[in-house]
Amino acid sequence: RIRDYLHQTVTDRAGNIQPLEGPQGDLIFLDFQADGNYVAVRPSGTEPKIKFYSFVYHPPEDGSDLAAVKTMLNNRLLALEHDLKQFATA
C-alpha cells in the first residue's frame, strides 16, 4: 500500500483509495507485505533530489540466532537498495 501524507490518502494494491488521518506533509511511505518493512520517500529540503529511507523488520523470536537475523535484514536492505536504484533510473 502507499501512504501519501501530502494528499492524505492510502492506496492499496487494488487501487482503492482511503483517507489518511494524521499530519500533512511532503512524504510517501511504500508499505510492503511484511509488517514493519517499508520505504519512505521525500524531496530534499535543500537539494534538487529525492531521498529514500528503507526500513526492515523481523519479529524477535526466542532462541533466534542474532547474527543470522542481522545478516538476513542486511541482505533485505541491499535488495531494496538495488530495486530502488533500478526504479529511480528507469
The first five atom37 places (N, CA, C, CB, O) and aatype in JSON, in Angstrom:
{
  "aatype": [1, 9, 1, 3, 18, 10, 8, 5, 16, 19, 16, 3, 1, 0, 7, 2, 9, 5, 14, 10, 6, 7, 14, 5, 7, 3, 10, 9, 13, 10, 3, 13, 5, 0, 3, 7, 2, 18, 19, 0, 19, 1, 14, 15, 7, 16, 6, 14, 11, 9, 11, 13, 18, 15, 13, 19, 18, 8, 14, 14, 6, 3, 7, 15, 3, 10, 0, 0, 19, 11, 16, 12, 10, 2, 2, 1, 10, 10, 0, 10, 6, 8, 3, 10, 11, 5, 13, 0, 16, 0],
  "atom_mask": [
    [1, 1, 1, 1, 1],
    [1, 1, 1, 1, 1],
    [1, 1, 1, 1, 1],
    [1, 1, 1, 1, 1],
    [1, 1, 1, 1, 1],
    [1, 1, 1, 1, 1],
    [1, 1, 1, 1, 1],
    [1, 1, 1, 1, 1],
    [1, 1, 1, 1, 1],
    [1, 1, 1, 1, 1],
    [1, 1, 1, 1, 1],
    [1, 1, 1, 1, 1],
    [1, 1, 1, 1, 1],
    [1, 1, 1, 1, 1],
    [1, 1, 1, 0, 1],
    [1, 1, 1, 1, 1],
    [1, 1, 1, 1, 1],
    [1, 1, 1, 1, 1],
    [1, 1, 1, 1, 1],
    [1, 1, 1, 1, 1],
    [1, 1, 1, 1, 1],
    [1, 1, 1, 0, 1],
    [1, 1, 1, 1, 1],
    [1, 1, 1, 1, 1],
    [1, 1, 1, 0, 1],
    [1, 1, 1, 1, 1],
    [1, 1, 1, 1, 1],
    [1, 1, 1, 1, 1],
    [1, 1, 1, 1, 1],
    [1, 1, 1, 1, 1],
    [1, 1, 1, 1, 1],
    [1, 1, 1, 1, 1],
    [1, 1, 1, 1, 1],
    [1, 1, 1, 1, 1],
    [1, 1, 1, 1, 1],
    [1, 1, 1, 0, 1],
    [1, 1, 1, 1, 1],
    [1, 1, 1, 1, 1],
    [1, 1, 1, 1, 1],
    [1, 1, 1, 1, 1],
    [1, 1, 1, 1, 1],
    [1, 1, 1, 1, 1],
    [1, 1, 1, 1, 1],
    [1, 1, 1, 1, 1],
    [1, 1, 1, 0, 1],
    [1, 1, 1, 1, 1],
    [1, 1, 1, 1, 1],
    [1, 1, 1, 1, 1],
    [1, 1, 1, 1, 1],
    [1, 1, 1, 1, 1],
    [1, 1, 1, 1, 1],
    [1, 1, 1, 1, 1],
    [1, 1, 1, 1, 1],
    [1, 1, 1, 1, 1],
    [1, 1, 1, 1, 1],
    [1, 1, 1, 1, 1],
    [1, 1, 1, 1, 1],
    [1, 1, 1, 1, 1],
    [1, 1, 1, 1, 1],
    [1, 1, 1, 1, 1],
    [1, 1, 1, 1, 1],
    [1, 1, 1, 1, 1],
    [1, 1, 1, 0, 1],
    [1, 1, 1, 1, 1],
    [1, 1, 1, 1, 1],
    [1, 1, 1, 1, 1],
    [1, 1, 1, 1, 1],
    [1, 1, 1, 1, 1],
    [1, 1, 1, 1, 1],
    [1, 1, 1, 1, 1],
    [1, 1, 1, 1, 1],
    [1, 1, 1, 1, 1],
    [1, 1, 1, 1, 1],
    [1, 1, 1, 1, 1],
    [1, 1, 1, 1, 1],
    [1, 1, 1, 1, 1],
    [1, 1, 1, 1, 1],
    [1, 1, 1, 1, 1],
    [1, 1, 1, 1, 1],
    [1, 1, 1, 1, 1],
    [1, 1, 1, 1, 1],
    [1, 1, 1, 1, 1],
    [1, 1, 1, 1, 1],
    [1, 1, 1, 1, 1],
    [1, 1, 1, 1, 1],
    [1, 1, 1, 1, 1],
    [1, 1, 1, 1, 1],
    [1, 1, 1, 1, 1],
    [1, 1, 1, 1, 1],
    [1, 1, 1, 1, 1]
  ],
  "atom_positions": [
    [[0.84, -1.17, 0.0], [0.0, 0.0, 0.0], [0.89, 1.24, 0.0], [-0.95, 0.0, 1.21], [2.07, 1.17, 0.33]],
    [[0.3, 2.36, -0.37], [1.02, 3.63, -0.43], [0.32, 4.62, 0.49], [1.09, 4.17, -1.9], [-0.87, 4.89, 0.33]],
    [[1.07, 5.16, 1.44], [0.55, 6.2, 2.32], [1.1, 7.55, 1.83], [0.94, 5.93, 3.82], [2.3, 7.79, 1.91]],
    [[0.23, 8.4, 1.35], [0.62, 9.7, 0.8], [0.19, 10.78, 1.79], [-0.03, 9.94, -0.61], [-1.0, 11.08, 1.92]],
    [[1.16, 11.35, 2.5], [0.85, 12.34, 3.52], [0.58, 13.72, 2.94], [1.98, 12.43, 4.51], [-0.01, 14.56, 3.61]],
    [[1.0, 13.98, 1.7], [0.7, 15.26, 1.07], [-0.78, 15.35, 0.71], [1.57, 15.47, -0.18], [-1.44, 16.35, 0.98]],
    [[-1.28, 14.27, 0.09], [-2.69, 14.23, -0.31], [-3.58, 13.54, 0.72], [-2.82, 13.52, -1.64], [-4.79, 13.45, 0.55]],
    [[-2.95, 13.05, 1.8], [-3.62, 12.37, 2.91], [-4.52, 11.24, 2.43], [-4.43, 13.37, 3.72], [-5.72, 11.18, 2.73]],
    [[-3.9, 10.33, 1.64], [-4.61, 9.16, 1.12], [-3.79, 7.9, 1.35], [-4.92, 9.33, -0.37], [-2.56, 7.96, 1.49]],
    [[-4.48, 6.77, 1.39], [-3.86, 5.45, 1.41], [-4.4, 4.7, 0.21], [-4.15, 4.69, 2.77], [-5.62, 4.58, 0.04]],
    [[-3.5, 4.18, -0.62], [-3.9, 3.43, -1.81], [-3.43, 1.99, -1.64], [-3.31, 4.06, -3.11], [-2.25, 1.74, -1.39]],
    [[-4.36, 1.03, -1.77], [-3.97, -0.38, -1.63], [-3.57, -0.95, -2.99], [-5.13, -1.21, -1.03], [-3.63, -0.26, -4.01]],
    [[-3.17, -2.22, -2.99], [-2.68, -2.86, -4.23], [-3.72, -2.89, -5.33], [-2.23, -4.26, -3.93], [-3.37, -2.89, -6.51]],
    [[-4.99, -2.91, -4.96], [-6.07, -2.95, -5.95], [-6.41, -1.56, -6.49], [-7.31, -3.58, -5.34], [-7.23, -1.43, -7.39]],
    [[-5.77, -0.52, -5.93], [-6.03, 0.84, -6.38], [-7.12, 1.55, -5.6], [0.0, 0.0, 0.0], [-7.49, 2.68, -5.94]],
    [[-7.64, 0.91, -4.57], [-8.66, 1.54, -3.73], [-8.02, 2.62, -2.87], [-9.37, 0.48, -2.83], [-6.95, 2.42, -2.3]],
    [[-8.67, 3.76, -2.78], [-8.13, 4.91, -2.06], [-8.99, 5.21, -0.84], [-8.03, 6.15, -2.98], [-10.22, 5.28, -0.93]],
    [[-8.32, 5.37, 0.3], [-8.98, 5.7, 1.56], [-8.33, 6.96, 2.13], [-8.9, 4.51, 2.58], [-7.18, 7.25, 1.8]],
    [[-9.04, 7.7, 2.98], [-8.42, 8.87, 3.61], [-7.35, 8.44, 4.62], [-9.48, 9.73, 4.3], [-7.46, 7.38, 5.24]],
    [[-6.34, 9.27, 4.78], [-5.26, 9.02, 5.73], [-5.34, 10.06, 6.83], [-3.86, 9.06, 5.02], [-5.28, 11.26, 6.57]],
    [[-5.48, 9.61, 8.05], [-5.51, 10.5, 9.2], [-4.07, 10.85, 9.59], [-6.26, 9.85, 10.4], [-3.16, 10.05, 9.4]],
    [[-3.88, 12.04, 10.13], [-2.56, 12.41, 10.62], [-2.06, 13.7, 10.01], [0.0, 0.0, 0.0], [-2.79, 14.38, 9.29]],
    [[-0.81, 14.02, 10.29], [-0.25, 15.28, 9.81], [-0.09, 15.27, 8.29], [1.1, 15.56, 10.47], [0.07, 14.22, 7.67]],
    [[-0.12, 16.46, 7.7], [0.06, 16.59, 6.26], [1.5, 17.02, 5.99], [-0.96, 17.61, 5.64], [2.03, 17.89, 6.69]],
    [[2.13, 16.41, 4.98], [3.5, 16.76, 4.63], [3.91, 16.11, 3.33], [0.0, 0.0, 0.0], [3.2, 15.25, 2.8]],
    [[5.03, 16.53, 2.81], [5.54, 16.05, 1.53], [6.31, 14.74, 1.76], [6.46, 17.11, 0.85], [7.54, 14.71, 1.71]],
    [[5.56, 13.65, 2.0], [6.15, 12.37, 2.36], [5.25, 11.23, 1.89], [6.38, 12.29, 3.88], [4.03, 11.29, 2.01]],
    [[5.88, 10.2, 1.36], [5.16, 8.99, 0.92], [5.83, 7.79, 1.57], [5.16, 8.86, -0.65], [7.05, 7.71, 1.64]],
    [[5.01, 6.85, 2.06], [5.51, 5.57, 2.56], [5.03, 4.47, 1.63], [5.05, 5.31, 4.02], [3.84, 4.4, 1.31]],
    [[5.94, 3.62, 1.2], [5.6, 2.44, 0.41], [5.67, 1.25, 1.37], [6.58, 2.25, -0.83], [6.76, 0.8, 1.72]],
    [[4.52, 0.75, 1.79], [4.46, -0.36, 2.74], [4.53, -1.68, 2.0], [3.17, -0.28, 3.59], [3.82, -1.89, 1.01]],
    [[5.38, -2.58, 2.48], [5.49, -3.9, 1.88], [4.61, -4.89, 2.62], [6.96, -4.38, 1.89], [4.08, -4.59, 3.69]],
    [[4.45, -6.07, 2.06], [3.55, -7.06, 2.62], [3.95, -7.45, 4.05], [3.52, -8.3, 1.73], [3.08, -7.61, 4.9]],
    [[5.23, -7.61, 4.3], [5.69, -7.97, 5.65], [5.62, -6.73, 6.55], [7.15, -8.54, 5.6], [6.19, -5.69, 6.21]],
    [[4.93, -6.83, 7.67], [4.78, -5.7, 8.59], [6.13, -5.15, 9.01], [3.98, -6.12, 9.82], [7.07, -5.9, 9.27]],
    [[6.22, -3.82, 9.07], [7.44, -3.17, 9.52], [8.48, -2.98, 8.44], [0.0, 0.0, 0.0], [9.56, -2.47, 8.71]],
    [[8.18, -3.39, 7.21], [9.1, -3.24, 6.09], [8.51, -2.21, 5.14], [9.36, -4.61, 5.37], [7.45, -2.42, 4.56]],
    [[9.22, -1.09, 4.97], [8.69, -0.03, 4.12], [9.81, 0.89, 3.66], [7.6, 0.77, 4.85], [10.94, 0.83, 4.17]],
    [[9.48, 1.74, 2.7], [10.39, 2.76, 2.22], [9.68, 4.1, 2.34], [10.85, 2.48, 0.74], [8.53, 4.24, 1.92]],
    [[10.36, 5.08, 2.92], [9.85, 6.44, 2.99], [10.51, 7.23, 1.87], [10.12, 7.09, 4.39], [11.71, 7.11, 1.63]],
    [[9.72, 8.06, 1.18], [10.21, 8.84, 0.05], [9.82, 10.3, 0.28], [9.64, 8.31, -1.32], [8.66, 10.6, 0.57]],
    [[10.81, 11.19, 0.15], [10.51, 12.61, 0.31], [11.53, 13.42, -0.49], [10.53, 13.03, 1.8], [12.63, 12.95, -0.77]],
    [[11.16, 14.65, -0.85], [12.14, 15.5, -1.52], [13.12, 16.06, -0.5], [11.44, 16.65, -2.28], [12.79, 16.22, 0.68]],
    [[14.32, 16.35, -0.95], [15.29, 17.02, -0.1], [14.82, 18.44, 0.15], [16.71, 17.01, -0.73], [14.21, 19.06, -0.73]],
    [[15.09, 18.96, 1.32], [14.7, 20.33, 1.61], [15.69, 21.36, 1.08], [0.0, 0.0, 0.0], [15.36, 22.54, 1.01]],
    [[16.9, 20.91, 0.71], [17.93, 21.86, 0.3], [18.54, 21.56, -1.06], [19.02, 21.88, 1.31], [19.25, 22.4, -1.61]],
    [[18.26, 20.39, -1.61], [18.87, 19.99, -2.89], [17.8, 19.48, -3.84], [19.96, 18.92, -2.67], [16.74, 19.02, -3.4]],
    [[18.06, 19.55, -5.14], [17.08, 19.04, -6.12], [17.18, 17.52, -6.28], [17.28, 19.72, -7.48], [17.59, 17.02, -7.33]],
    [[16.8, 16.8, -5.24], [16.84, 15.34, -5.31], [15.78, 14.74, -4.41], [18.24, 14.81, -4.93], [15.22, 15.41, -3.54]],
    [[15.52, 13.46, -4.64], [14.56, 12.71, -3.84], [15.33, 11.8, -2.9], [13.58, 11.89, -4.74], [16.32, 11.18, -3.3]],
    [[14.89, 11.72, -1.67], [15.55, 10.87, -0.68], [14.68, 9.65, -0.38], [15.83, 11.66, 0.63], [13.46, 9.75, -0.26]],
    [[15.34, 8.5, -0.27], [14.68, 7.24, 0.05], [15.25, 6.73, 1.37], [14.88, 6.19, -1.09], [16.46, 6.72, 1.57]],
    [[14.37, 6.31, 2.27], [14.77, 5.73, 3.54], [14.14, 4.35, 3.64], [14.34, 6.64, 4.75], [12.92, 4.21, 3.59]],
    [[14.98, 3.32, 3.79], [14.49, 1.94, 3.83], [14.45, 1.45, 5.27], [15.39, 1.02, 2.97], [15.35, 1.71, 6.06]],
    [[13.37, 0.73, 5.59], [13.19, 0.17, 6.93], [12.82, -1.31, 6.79], [12.1, 0.94, 7.72], [11.93, -1.67, 6.03]],
    [[13.52, -2.15, 7.53], [13.2, -3.57, 7.54], [13.03, -4.02, 8.98], [14.32, -4.41, 6.82], [13.57, -3.43, 9.91]],
    [[12.25, -5.09, 9.15], [11.94, -5.57, 10.49], [11.74, -7.08, 10.44], [10.68, -4.88, 11.05], [11.2, -7.62, 9.47]],
    [[12.18, -7.73, 11.48], [11.92, -9.15, 11.67], [11.53, -9.33, 13.13], [13.17, -10.05, 11.27], [12.3, -8.94, 14.01]],
    [[10.37, -9.9, 13.42], [9.95, -10.03, 14.81], [10.92, -10.9, 15.61], [8.53, -10.61, 14.89], [11.4, -11.92, 15.11]],
    [[11.2, -10.5, 16.84], [12.11, -11.29, 17.67], [11.5, -12.65, 18.01], [12.47, -10.53, 18.96], [10.3, -12.77, 18.26]],
    [[12.35, -13.63, 18.03], [11.92, -14.98, 18.38], [12.87, -15.54, 19.42], [11.86, -15.91, 17.12], [14.08, -15.3, 19.36]],
    [[12.33, -16.27, 20.38], [13.19, -16.89, 21.39], [14.17, -17.85, 20.74], [12.34, -17.63, 22.44], [13.79, -18.66, 19.89]],
    [[15.42, -17.74, 21.14], [16.43, -18.66, 20.65], [16.91, -18.38, 19.23], [0.0, 0.0, 0.0], [17.67, -19.17, 18.68]],
    [[16.47, -17.26, 18.63], [16.91, -16.99, 17.26], [18.38, -16.56, 17.27], [16.02, -15.9, 16.61], [18.87, -15.96, 18.23]],
    [[19.05, -16.86, 16.19], [20.46, -16.53, 16.01], [20.56, -15.07, 15.57], [21.14, -17.49, 14.97], [20.23, -14.74, 14.43]],
    [[21.0, -14.2, 16.48], [21.04, -12.77, 16.21], [21.89, -12.45, 14.98], [21.59, -12.03, 17.42], [21.5, -11.62, 14.16]],
    [[23.02, -13.1, 14.84], [23.89, -12.84, 13.69], [23.19, -13.21, 12.39], [25.21, -13.62, 13.82], [23.32, -12.49, 11.39]],
    [[22.46, -14.31, 12.38], [21.75, -14.74, 11.17], [20.63, -13.77, 10.83], [21.18, -16.16, 11.35], [20.4, -13.46, 9.66]],
    [[19.92, -13.28, 11.86], [18.84, -12.32, 11.63], [19.41, -11.0, 11.09], [18.04, -12.07, 12.93], [18.85, -10.41, 10.17]],
    [[20.53, -10.55, 11.66], [21.16, -9.32, 11.17], [21.6, -9.47, 9.72], [22.36, -8.95, 12.05], [21.44, -8.55, 8.92]],
    [[22.15, -10.62, 9.38], [22.56, -10.87, 8.0], [21.35, -10.87, 7.07], [23.31, -12.21, 7.9], [21.4, -10.29, 5.99]],
    [[20.27, -11.52, 7.49], [19.06, -11.56, 6.67], [18.5, -10.16, 6.44], [17.99, -12.45, 7.35], [18.14, -9.81, 5.31]],
    [[18.44, -9.35, 7.5], [17.92, -7.99, 7.36], [18.84, -7.12, 6.51], [17.72, -7.36, 8.73], [18.36, -6.3, 5.73]],
    [[20.14, -7.28, 6.66], [21.08, -6.54, 5.83], [20.91, -6.91, 4.36], [22.53, -6.81, 6.28], [20.93, -6.03, 3.49]],
    [[20.73, -8.19, 4.08], [20.5, -8.62, 2.7], [19.2, -8.05, 2.15], [20.48, -10.16, 2.62], [19.12, -7.69, 0.98]],
    [[18.18, -7.97, 3.0], [16.9, -7.39, 2.58], [17.09, -5.91, 2.24], [15.83, -7.57, 3.68], [16.54, -5.42, 1.25]],
    [[17.87, -5.19, 3.07], [18.15, -3.78, 2.79], [18.92, -3.61, 1.48], [18.95, -3.16, 3.94], [18.62, -2.71, 0.7]],
    [[19.89, -4.46, 1.25], [20.66, -4.39, 0.0], [19.77, -4.65, -1.21], [21.82, -5.4, 0.02], [19.92, -3.99, -2.24]],
    [[18.86, -5.6, -1.09], [17.93, -5.89, -2.2], [17.0, -4.7, -2.44], [17.11, -7.16, -1.9], [16.72, -4.35, -3.59]],
    [[16.51, -4.07, -1.37], [15.68, -2.88, -1.51], [16.45, -1.76, -2.19], [15.16, -2.42, -0.14], [15.93, -1.09, -3.08]],
    [[17.69, -1.56, -1.77], [18.52, -0.52, -2.38], [18.7, -0.78, -3.87], [19.9, -0.45, -1.68], [18.6, 0.15, -4.68]],
    [[18.96, -2.01, -4.23], [19.12, -2.38, -5.65], [17.84, -2.08, -6.42], [19.48, -3.87, -5.78], [17.88, -1.47, -7.49]],
    [[16.69, -2.5, -5.88], [15.42, -2.27, -6.56], [15.09, -0.79, -6.68], [14.29, -2.99, -5.82], [14.58, -0.35, -7.72]],
    [[15.38, -0.01, -5.63], [15.12, 1.43, -5.69], [16.0, 2.11, -6.73], [15.35, 2.06, -4.32], [15.54, 3.02, -7.43]],
    [[17.25, 1.69, -6.85], [18.13, 2.26, -7.87], [17.62, 1.92, -9.26], [19.57, 1.73, -7.7], [17.65, 2.77, -10.16]],
    [[17.14, 0.7, -9.45], [16.56, 0.3, -10.74], [15.35, 1.17, -11.05], [16.17, -1.2, -10.74], [15.19, 1.65, -12.18]],
    [[14.5, 1.38, -10.07], [13.29, 2.19, -10.24], [13.65, 3.64, -10.56], [12.41, 2.12, -8.99], [13.06, 4.26, -11.45]],
    [[14.61, 4.19, -9.81], [14.96, 5.61, -9.96], [15.63, 5.91, -11.3], [15.88, 6.03, -8.84], [15.53, 7.03, -11.8]],
    [[16.29, 4.93, -11.88], [16.98, 5.17, -13.16], [16.17, 4.71, -14.36], [18.32, 4.47, -13.16], [16.63, 4.83, -15.49]],
    [[14.98, 4.17, -14.13], [14.14, 3.68, -15.25], [13.47, 4.82, -15.98], [13.08, 2.7, -14.74], [12.73, 4.59, -16.95]]
  ]
}
